[in-house]
């Protein structure tokens, strides 16, 4: 089959997968995996094992190990208690509460909790404490869905690790091989900027600076198990972060480079899981069965397998060549990719599913155009994450499900759609103005 025709077949497969996900409540990864099988074996003549080989083993392993480890701290109340203590510290200066909530999201995410966990904890805290204090539901939604992702974009956290790993895979055969970590850092910094822009807009528009004092009870002291769990998390975080930070100041040190590559968050998470189990800090079964986001893993695996089959057939290279032949500037192409990512993320996962899908298009385009693909990858990551607040996507759905007041939850449906549109517009504006190239 000609690549042009195959392109439309793949696009139709993606569209049908999204439709089935939305209307039939089917995990988008299941139909995507079936389409990968049909297109790969019956249209392209691939062997079944070649189709299966497109399954993103490294990303799935990463999601499984990190979320399994941090599930102990979620289920035994360690991370929620960290959040409670931050809120209590700022109770007498209520104007700072929205910023404190952003800090909570950053800390919890940076400690390794996946976005669903951050959204769950922040939703309960924000809508329980901030709404009675006079904080607008608009700003609460921004804090939960956008602020809740800040920490997860750190290069050693869940989404940052996915960006790093997938970028390294996509750039493996280019002149920019090994730039996954740099891309992850740039994505994190630009997401912080993106979040602050939207946060400050709604902070002043909703007059959050006028909210009064928040009445909260002093949190109970950390239990022995929670203290132990927190120390294990801190040690893992230090082991992951310290060598990478020292590399920025000490160049060419072989020992430091070895430690930075060997002290990987995935393997340290497995060690942390073993320690938490041995020390009886929680249920290993709960960490595996309930803590690991198997729904997300299925979604990621199916979509990535479909795009892997398309890439093997030359579809992504063809799209990249077509974009390179267009008269659009790289910044406009970045805005287009950001908007496409934003649209796709309305109905599915952002970084996990959309980033590798569009990244497979952006890299061939950048190589053909002779430009760096990193700003384009950042644009895709920010654009896709900008609409994860949609009620049809993971972030928005989890937030609405965890709002204690049903009336407030019902009113968030339209608000989250509006915020998704605003987020997509801001991401596209950042791309077209060249901010992602900084």
C-alpha positions in Angstrom: 0.0 0.0 0.0 1.3 3.5 -0.9 2.4 5.5 2.1 -0.2 8.3 1.3 -3.1 5.8 1.5 -1.6 4.2 4.5 -1.5 7.6 6.2 -5.2 7.9 5.9 -5.8 4.4 7.1 -3.7 5.1 10.3 -5.5 8.4 10.9 -8.9 6.6 10.5 -7.6 4.0 13.0 -6.7 6.7 15.5 -10.1 8.5 15.0 -12.0 5.2 15.5 -10.0 4.4 18.6 -10.7 7.8 20.1 -14.4 7.5 19.2 -14.7 4.0 20.8 -12.8 5.4 23.9 -15.2 8.3 24.3 -18.6 6.8 23.3 -18.2 3.2 24.4 -15.9 3.9 27.4 -13.3 1.5 26.0 -9.6 1.9 26.8 -8.2 3.6 23.7 -5.2 1.2 23.8 -7.3 -1.9 23.0 -8.7 -0.8 19.6 -5.3 0.9 18.8 -3.6 -2.4 19.5 -6.1 -4.3 17.2 -5.6 -1.7 14.4 -1.8 -2.1 14.8 -2.2 -5.9 14.3 -4.6 -5.5 11.3 -2.5 -2.8 9.6 0.8 -4.4 10.4 0.1 -8.1 9.5 -2.7 -7.9 6.9 -1.8 -4.7 5.1 2.0 -4.3 5.5 2.9 -8.0 5.6 4.7 -7.8 9.0 5.0 -10.8 11.2 3.0 -10.8 14.5 6.2 -10.7 16.5 7.3 -7.6 14.6 4.1 -5.9 15.6 4.4 -7.0 19.2 8.0 -5.7 19.2 6.6 -2.1 18.8 5.2 -2.4 22.3 6.9 0.4 24.4 8.6 -1.9 26.9 10.8 0.7 28.5 8.0 3.2 29.1 5.6 0.5 30.5 8.4 -0.7 32.8 9.0 2.8 34.0 5.4 3.6 34.7 5.0 0.3 36.6 8.0 0.6 38.8 7.7 4.2 39.8 3.9 4.1 40.6 4.3 0.9 42.5 6.9 2.4 44.8 5.0 5.6 45.5 1.7 3.8 46.0 2.9 2.8 49.5 3.2 6.5 50.5 -0.3 7.3 49.0 -2.1 4.3 50.6 -0.5 4.7 54.1 -1.3 8.5 54.2 2.3 9.8 54.0 1.9 12.0 50.9 -1.6 13.3 52.0 -0.1 14.2 55.4 2.7 16.1 53.7 0.1 18.1 51.9 -1.9 18.7 55.1 1.1 20.1 56.9 1.8 22.6 54.1 -1.7 23.9 54.2 -1.6 24.2 58.0 1.6 26.2 57.8 -0.1 28.8 55.6 -3.5 28.9 57.3 -3.1 32.4 58.7 -2.1 33.9 55.4 -4.9 32.7 53.2 -3.8 34.8 50.2 -0.9 32.4 50.0 -3.1 29.3 50.0 -3.4 29.0 46.2 0.4 29.2 45.9 0.7 26.7 48.8 -1.5 24.3 46.8 0.7 24.7 43.8 3.7 23.9 46.0 1.9 20.8 47.3 1.3 19.6 43.7 4.9 20.2 42.9 6.3 18.4 46.0 4.0 15.4 45.6 4.7 15.1 41.9 8.5 15.6 42.4 8.4 12.9 45.0 7.3 10.5 42.3 3.5 10.3 42.6 1.8 9.9 39.2 -0.6 12.6 37.9 -3.7 10.7 38.9 -2.5 10.6 42.5 -1.5 14.3 42.5 -4.9 15.2 41.0 -6.8 13.1 43.6 -4.9 14.5 46.6 -5.1 18.1 45.3 -8.8 17.9 44.4 -9.8 16.7 47.8 -7.6 19.3 49.5 -8.4 22.2 47.2 -12.1 21.9 47.0 -12.5 21.0 50.7 -10.4 23.9 52.1 -10.2 26.6 49.4 -13.9 26.7 48.4 -15.2 27.5 51.9 -12.4 30.2 52.1 -13.8 31.9 49.0 -11.5 30.6 46.3 -13.2 30.3 42.8 -13.8 26.9 41.3 -12.0 28.2 38.2 -8.8 28.8 40.0 -9.2 25.5 42.0 -9.4 23.6 38.7 -6.3 25.3 37.4 -4.4 24.4 40.6 -5.5 20.8 40.5 -5.0 19.9 36.9 -2.2 22.2 35.8 -0.4 22.7 39.1 -0.8 19.1 39.9 1.4 18.3 36.9 4.4 20.6 37.8 6.2 18.1 39.9 5.5 15.1 37.7 7.4 16.9 34.9 10.6 16.9 36.8 13.1 14.7 34.8 13.2 12.0 37.6 9.4 12.0 38.1 6.7 10.1 36.2 5.9 12.3 33.2 9.5 13.8 33.0 10.9 10.2 32.9 8.5 9.4 30.0 9.6 12.5 28.1 13.3 11.7 28.7 13.0 8.0 27.7 10.8 8.5 24.7 12.9 11.4 23.4 16.1 9.3 23.7 14.4 6.6 21.7 13.2 9.0 19.0 16.5 10.7 18.7 18.7 7.6 19.0 19.6 7.6 15.3 20.0 11.4 14.9 22.8 13.9 15.7 21.0 14.8 18.9 21.1 11.3 20.4 21.2 11.4 24.2 19.3 14.7 24.5 16.4 13.2 26.4 17.4 14.6 29.7 17.8 18.1 28.3 14.4 17.9 26.6 12.9 16.8 29.9 14.4 19.7 31.8 13.2 22.2 29.1 9.7 20.7 29.1 9.5 21.0 32.9 10.6 24.7 32.8 8.2 25.6 30.1 5.3 23.8 31.8 6.0 25.8 35.0 5.9 29.0 32.9 2.7 27.8 31.1 1.0 27.0 34.5 2.1 30.3 36.1 0.6 32.3 33.1 -2.8 30.6 33.4 -2.7 30.6 37.2 -1.9 34.3 37.5 -4.6 35.2 35.0 -7.3 33.4 37.0 -5.8 34.4 40.4 -6.4 38.1 39.6 -9.6 37.7 37.5 -11.3 35.7 40.3 -9.9 38.1 42.9 -8.3 35.3 44.9 -6.1 37.9 46.6 -9.1 38.9 48.7 -9.8 35.5 50.3 -9.9 35.4 54.1 -8.4 33.2 56.8 -8.6 29.4 56.4 -9.8 27.4 59.4 -8.0 24.0 59.4 -7.1 21.6 62.2 -3.5 20.9 63.0 -2.5 17.6 61.3 -1.8 14.6 63.4 1.9 13.8 63.8 3.5 11.4 61.3 3.3 7.8 62.4 6.5 5.7 62.6 5.6 4.0 59.3 5.0 7.3 57.6 8.3 8.8 58.8 10.1 5.7 57.6 8.3 5.9 54.2 9.2 9.6 53.9 12.8 8.9 54.6 13.0 6.2 52.0 11.4 8.6 49.4 13.9 11.3 50.3 16.9 8.9 50.0 15.7 7.7 46.6 15.1 11.3 45.4 18.6 12.4 46.6 20.3 9.5 44.9 18.5 10.3 41.7 18.8 14.1 41.8 22.3 14.7 43.3 24.5 13.1 40.6 22.5 14.8 37.8 22.8 18.2 39.5 26.5 17.7 40.2 27.0 16.9 36.5 26.0 20.4 35.6 28.9 21.8 37.6 31.5 19.1 37.4 32.1 18.2 33.8 33.7 15.0 32.5 33.9 13.2 35.8 33.7 9.5 35.0 32.6 8.4 38.4 29.8 11.0 38.5 28.7 10.1 35.0 28.5 6.4 36.0 26.5 7.3 39.2 24.1 9.5 37.2 23.3 6.7 34.7 23.3 3.9 37.2 21.2 5.5 39.9 18.1 5.3 37.8 14.6 6.1 39.3 13.2 2.9 37.9 15.6 0.5 39.6 15.7 2.5 42.8 11.9 2.4 42.9 12.1 -1.4 42.8 14.6 -1.3 45.7 12.3 1.1 47.5 9.3 -1.2 46.9 11.2 -4.1 48.5 12.2 -2.0 51.5 8.6 -0.8 52.0 7.3 -4.4 51.8 9.9 -5.8 54.2 9.3 -2.9 56.7 5.6 -3.5 56.4 4.8 0.1 55.4 1.9 -1.0 53.3 0.4 -3.8 51.2 2.6 -5.0 48.4 -0.6 -6.5 46.7 -2.3 -3.1 46.9 0.8 -1.4 45.5 0.8 -3.7 42.5 -2.9 -4.2 41.9 -4.3 -0.8 42.8 -1.2 1.5 42.7 0.1 0.6 39.2 -2.1 2.4 36.6 -2.8 -0.6 34.4 -5.4 1.4 32.5 -2.8 4.0 31.5 -0.3 1.3 30.6 -2.8 -0.4 28.3 -3.5 3.0 26.7 0.2 3.8 26.3 1.1 0.4 24.9 -1.8 0.3 22.4 -1.2 3.8 21.0 2.6 3.4 20.9 2.3 0.1 19.1 0.0 1.5 16.5 2.4 4.5 15.9 5.3 2.1 15.9 3.7 0.1 13.1 3.0 3.3 11.2 6.6 4.5 11.7 8.0 1.2 10.5 5.8 1.5 7.3 7.2 5.0 6.7 4.1 7.0 7.6 5.7 9.3 10.2 8.7 9.9 7.9 6.4 10.9 5.1 4.5 13.4 7.3 7.8 14.8 8.5 9.0 15.3 4.9 5.7 17.0 4.0 6.0 19.4 6.9 9.6 20.1 5.9 8.5 20.9 2.3 5.8 23.3 3.6 6.3 27.1 3.7 5.5 27.3 7.4 8.2 28.4 9.8 9.4 26.0 12.5 7.6 28.0 15.2 4.3 27.7 13.3 4.9 24.0 12.8 5.4 23.9 16.6 2.1 25.6 17.2 0.4 23.2 14.8 1.8 20.2 16.6 0.8 21.8 20.0 -2.8 22.2 18.8 -3.0 18.7 17.4 -1.6 17.4 20.6 -4.1 19.5 22.6 -7.0 18.1 20.5 -6.0 14.5 20.9 -5.4 14.9 24.6 -9.0 16.0 25.0 -10.0 12.4 24.8 -6.9 10.5 25.9 -3.7 10.6 27.9 -1.3 13.5 27.3 2.4 12.6 27.7 1.9 8.9 27.8 -0.1 8.5 24.6 0.0 11.7 22.5 3.7 12.7 23.0 5.2 9.6 21.4 2.5 9.6 18.7 3.3 13.2 17.5 7.0 13.0 18.5 7.4 10.3 15.8 6.2 12.9 13.3 8.2 15.9 14.7 11.6 14.2 14.7 11.6 13.2 11.0 10.4 16.7 10.1 13.1 18.4 12.2 15.8 16.1 10.6 14.6 16.9 7.1 14.4 20.6 7.9 17.8 20.7 9.5 16.5 22.1 12.8 16.5 20.9 16.4 13.5 18.7 17.2 13.6 19.6 20.9 11.4 22.8 20.7 8.9 20.8 18.8 8.9 18.0 21.3 8.4 20.6 24.1 5.5 22.1 22.2 3.9 18.7 21.8 4.3 17.9 25.5 2.9 21.3 26.7 0.1 21.4 24.1 -1.0 17.8 24.9 -0.9 18.4 28.7 -2.8 21.7 28.3 -6.0 19.9 27.6 -5.6 17.0 30.1 -8.0 19.1 32.2 -10.8 18.2 29.8 -13.7 16.2 31.5 -13.2 13.6 28.8 -9.5 13.2 29.7 -7.8 11.6 32.6 -6.9 14.7 34.6 -10.3 16.4 34.4 -12.2 13.2 35.0 -10.2 12.4 38.1 -10.6 15.9 39.5 -14.3 16.1 39.0 -14.7 12.6 40.6 -12.9 13.7 43.7 -14.7 17.0 44.4 -16.6 16.5 47.7 -19.4 19.0 46.8 -21.6 17.5 44.0 -22.9 20.9 43.0 -19.4 22.3 42.5 -18.5 19.1 40.6 -21.4 19.5 38.2 -20.4 23.1 37.5 -16.9 22.0 36.6 -17.9 20.2 33.4 -18.2 23.4 31.2 -15.4 25.1 33.2 -12.9 22.4 32.4 -13.7 22.5 28.7 -13.2 26.3 28.7 -9.9 25.9 30.5 -8.8 23.3 28.0 -9.4 25.7 25.2 -7.6 28.5 27.0 -4.7 26.1 27.7 -4.4 25.0 24.1 -4.4 28.7 23.0 -1.6 29.6 25.4 0.5 26.6 24.4 0.1 27.5 20.7 1.0 31.2 21.4 4.1 30.1 23.3 5.1 27.9 20.4 4.5 30.5 17.6 6.4 33.2 19.6 9.4 31.0 19.8 9.4 30.6 23.6 9.9 26.9 23.4 13.2 27.5 21.6 14.6 29.2 24.7 
